[in-house]
Amino acid sequence: MIDRADNLLRPRELAAQLAAGGRVDQALSELRKLEQQGHREEAAAGFEALARTWAQGSQLLRAIVACKELLRLEPQHTRTQAFIANLYARYPVQPQEGAADQVSAELELLPEREDPVAVPIFSMLCREAFVALLEAVDVRTYASSQPVMREGDPGASMFFMVEGRGDVWRLLEGRGPQEGPALDGAVFGEMALITEGPRLSTVMPSVPSVLLELTRARMAELSRKHPLVERVVQAFCRKRAADNLLRTHPIFSPLRLEQRRALAREFQLQRVAAGTTLLTAGTMGDALYLLLRGRCTPFHMHPDGQETPYPVLREGDVFGEISLLMDKPVTAMVRADVPSVLLRLERSSFERHIFSQPGMRDALLKIGTERLQRTARMLGDR
């Protein structure tokens, strides 16, 4: 009897040692051996112990993976999900319907970079929604050089990097590689939850990796019962997009970090259908736009109704700034060619944050002047 107990204890001890070293997949593999040997209860106890240890050690994503293994063995289990939710969910109960602004404001206080301790899409929820989201995500393992997603492929899910490393590439249309790899705690692919469209990058693991995946279909199902999930995802996507663009786009480089954060809060996420006119020539512009997803075409409308298109606007392009900077009517029409997602900055916010920054004004004026010159050349060639 003692020998049997020792034999059962050794895999659990080894799993605990591996877990302490952060080796997720190997720790779980040791407990799966118990399951394969017919010791399901012992394996379940080991998974629960791992989940609690990781949760108490500020390793939320690892705790969720262990909890998912536990639920695979004990589908009716509830106490471990509740334990993790009590540690990480920001709200004890669902916030009131009018609390969307509060959620967005609190989300702005989270770190600009990914943080495995405060994973926003989980930590900004109430406990009940947290548990529902935990149960909705799936654990995925990838071998080295097995792509998690490919640029240009249809996207229908987002990912959380639990353990591993993924190289991120953007190669289509000469866009070049993105900044830095996807490491532990990274969140990527989130735009696929709020809009259909092709993936904007390729993520290729350079080492064996463990991830959590949330699909658009599961999120939609969750949101019907827990509207807070959709609100948090929307706020997270808007914040991430604004942070990334303000951090990487050259026209915003003169801004200090605190100025970028203040400006990021002013952007609004806007989805438009194909054929939507975003700027109308001859009218005063009321906003600056950053194109996040999709494609838009600026064009000149001639008196006879014919159109002269200008170079297509793609992800990361800025438009609408000329009218705001020069206080003149819009010079070209801009129309969405496909369903698109944009960040919109109102004129009042633009003036408050940009006009007080000489470096920002000069950078935008340069872009505006170049576009006006390009427009004049194209019209002259007609």
N, C-alpha and C positions, 0 to 999 in steps of 0.2 A: 504493500500500500504506500509505504514511504517512497519506494522507487518510482511508482507511478506519479505521485505528487511532484517528485523532483523533476521527472521528465516533462511534466506539464509546466512547471515553474520556469525551466530553463528558457523556452522560447519567449515567455513573457518578460523575463529579465533581460534577455538579449534585445527584445523589441524596445524595452525601456531605455537601454543603453544607446541603441541606434536613434531613438527619438530624442534623447538628450543631445545628441550630436546633430540634430536637424535632418536626419536621413529618413525622409518620410516613406518612400516606397519600400526600402529595405525593412524598416520597422513593421510595416503592414504585412510584408511577405512572411515574416516570422510568425505572425499571428494566423495568417492564412494556412500555415502548415498544421497548426492545431485543428483548424476546421477540416482540412483534408484528411486528418487522422481520425475524424469522427468526434472531436471534442468541441462541439459548437458552443456550449455554455462557457467553457474556459476561454475560447477565442473571443466571444462576445464581451466577457469581462475584461479581457485585455484591450479590446478596442475602446471600451468605455473609459478605462483608466488612461489610455493615450489621449482620448478626446479631452478629458478633464485636465490632464497635465499640460497639454498644449494650450488649452483655453486659459488656464491660470498663468501660463508663461507668456502671455501676450502674443500668441501665434494662432490667430483666429482661423486663417485659411487651413492650416494643418489640422486644427481641431475639427473643422467641418468635414474634412476628408475622412478622419477617423470615425466621426459620427455617422457618415454615410455608410461606412463598412459595417458599423454596428446595426444600422437600420436594415441593411441587406439581410442580416441574420435574424433580427428581431423587428419586423415591420411595425409592430404595435408599441414599440418602445417610445417613451416621451420624456423621461426625466433628464436625459443628457442634453437634448435640444433646449429644454427649458433652462438648464444650468448655464449653457453657453449664452442664450438670449439674455438672461439676467445680468451677465457680465458685460455684454457688448451693445445691446439695443438701447438707443438713446431715450426712447419714450416707454414708460410702463404700459400705456394704453394708446390706442389710435388717437392722434391729434384731431381736434375739431376740423370740420370741413374748410373753414376759413383760414387754416393755419399754413397754407402753402407758402406764403411769404416768409413765415417764420422758418420753415424747413429750408428754403433757399438761402435765407440769411445765415442760418447756422452752418449750412454746407460751406459757405464762403470762409468759415473759420478753420476748416480742415487744411492740412498741409497741401502745398502746391504740387508736390511730388507724391507718388504712391507711398502708402504707409501700411505695412501688414498688420499693424496694431489697430488702426482706424480705417478699415475698408469702408468707404462712404456708403456704398449701395447696401451694405448690411447694417452698419453702425447707425445710420440715420433713421432706422425703422423703429416701430413699436415692437414689443416682444412677440405678439401673435404673428405679425407680418414677417418678422425675422425668422421664426421657426418655419413658416410656410416657404420662405425663400430658400432656407437651408435644405428643405426637403425637395425643392424643385430643381436645384442644380445637379449636374452630373459630374462624376469624376472621370477625367480622361488622362491617359498616360501616352507619352510620345517618345519614340526612340530618337536618337540623334539623327538629324537631317530628314526627319519625317515632318512635313509642313503642317503646322496648326491651321493656317489659312493661306490662301494664295491671292495676290493682287489681281484684281479683275474678275475673280469668281464671285458668284452671288453670295451675299452675307446674310445670315439669319440668326447669329448668336454672338455673344460676347464671352470673354475668357478672363479668368483670374489665375495668374501664375503662382502656384503653391510652392513649387520647388523646381529649380532648373534655370535655364538661360536660353533665350531665343534671340537670334539675330533678326532685326527688322529691316526690311528692304522696300523701297519704293522706286521701281525701275521703269515702269511704263511712262511713255511721253517724256523721257529724259529727266524725271524728277529727282533721281539719285537716292542714295540711302538716307534713312531717317537718322536722327540723332540717337546714339546709344542703343544698347540692347534692352530686351524685356527681361527683368530679373525677378527674384522672389518678391511677391506683393504687387507686381505690375498688373494693371487692368487694361485690356485693349479689345477693340472690336465693338465698343459700346454703341456706336452710331447705328449698327445693324438692328438694335432693339427699337429704334424710333423711326426708322425709314428703310425702305427697300433700296437696294442698289449694290453695285460691285464693291468688293473689298478694296480698300485704299492702300493696302500694304501686304507684304508677305512676311510671315513670322515663321522662322525655321529654327527649331531647337538645335543648339550646338552640343548639348549634353542630354541624356535621358531626363525627361521633365514630367511633372505632375501638374495638371491644371483642373480648374473647375469651369464648367460651361453652363451658361444660361441662355436658352433659346428664346427667340421672339415669341413663339407660340406659348411657351410656358409662362413668360412674363405677362402676356395678355390674359392668360387664364388666371394668374395670380392677382392681377390688377382689378379684375372684376369683383373679387372679394376684398382685396386690400388696395384701395386706390392710392394709398401712400407710396406703394412700390413704384407706380408709374410716375408720381410726382418727383420722387427721389431720383429715378433714372433720368428724367427730363432735366432736372436741376444739375445732376452730375455731368451729363453730356454738354450742357451749356457752359458750365464752369470749366470743364476740361478743354473744350474747344477754344474758349476765350483765352484761357491761360496759355495754351500751346501756341496759338497764333500771336498773341501779344509778346510771348517770350522769343519766338523764332522769326517773326516777320521783321525785315529791316526797317520799315518805316516807324516801328514803335521802339526801336533800340535806344533812343534818348531817354525814355522813361525809366525812372528808378523802380525797384521791385514794389514798393508800397503804392506808387502811382499806377503801375500795371494792375495791381490787385483792385484798386479803387475803380479803374476804368473797366476791368473785366466784369464787375458787378452791374454795369450799365447796359451790357449787351443783352438783347432778347433773342431767343431761338425762334426762328420762323421757318415754317415749311410751306412750300408753294407748289402748285401743280404745273405741269408742262404747259407752256403757252402764256403763263402769267407775266404781265408787264410790270417790271420793278421800277424802272425809271422812264419818264415820259419827257421827250425833248420839248423845250420851251417852257416847262414849268419849273418852279423853284424846288430844288432837292430838299427833302426833309430828313434824310438819313444817310449814313455811310454803311456799306454792306461788306461783309466778309463771306465769301462763298465756301461753305464747308463740304457740301456734297452736291454733286450734279454738274450741270454745265449751263452757262448763259451766254447769249450772243448780243453784243452791242451793235447797233446799226443806225445808219442815217436814213431817215424817211424823206424821199424827194417829193416835191409838189405833185408829181404825176403818180404817186403811190408806189414807185419802185424803191427797193431797199438796197443800200450798200452796206454789207456786213463788215465789221471790224474783227480783229483777232478774237477768238473765242476765250471767254473767261472760264477758268477751271478752279479746282479746289485751292484755297489759299489766296486767291486774287481779291483785291480790294476795288470797289467801285462806288461812285456817288460822291467822291470827295471833292471833285472840282467845283461843283455848285456850292458846297458848304464853305470851301476855302475862299472862293472868289466872290461869294454872294451874288452869283449869276444863275440864270436858268440852266437847266440840264442841257448838255450839248448833244447827247445821243440817247436813243431808246435802248433799253436793256430788257431782254425777254428770256425767260427760262426755257431752255430747249427740252429739258427732261424734268421730272419731279426733283426738286432741289431743297436743300436745307442751308439756311444762312444764319449768320449772326447780324443783327440789325442794331445800329447805334444811332439813337435819335439826335437831331440837330442840336437840341439844348444840351445834351450830354457831351456831344462832340465839342461844342464851343467852350463848355466849362472845363474840360480836361485838356483839350488840344491847344486852344488859342493862348493859353497861359504858358505853353511850353515852346520856346523859340525853336529848339531843335526839331520838335515834332512838326511844327508849321512848315519849316524849310523842307523837311523830307517829303511831306505830302505835296507841297507846292511843286517840287521837282517832278514828282510823278504826274501831277495834274498838267504841268507844262508839256511834258513829253507826250501825254495823250492828246492834248490839244494840237500839238505839232503833227502828230501822226494822223489825226483826223483831217487836218488841212491838206496834208500830202495826199491822202486817199481821195479826198474830194477833188483835188486838183488833177489827179490822174484819170478821173472819170470822163 
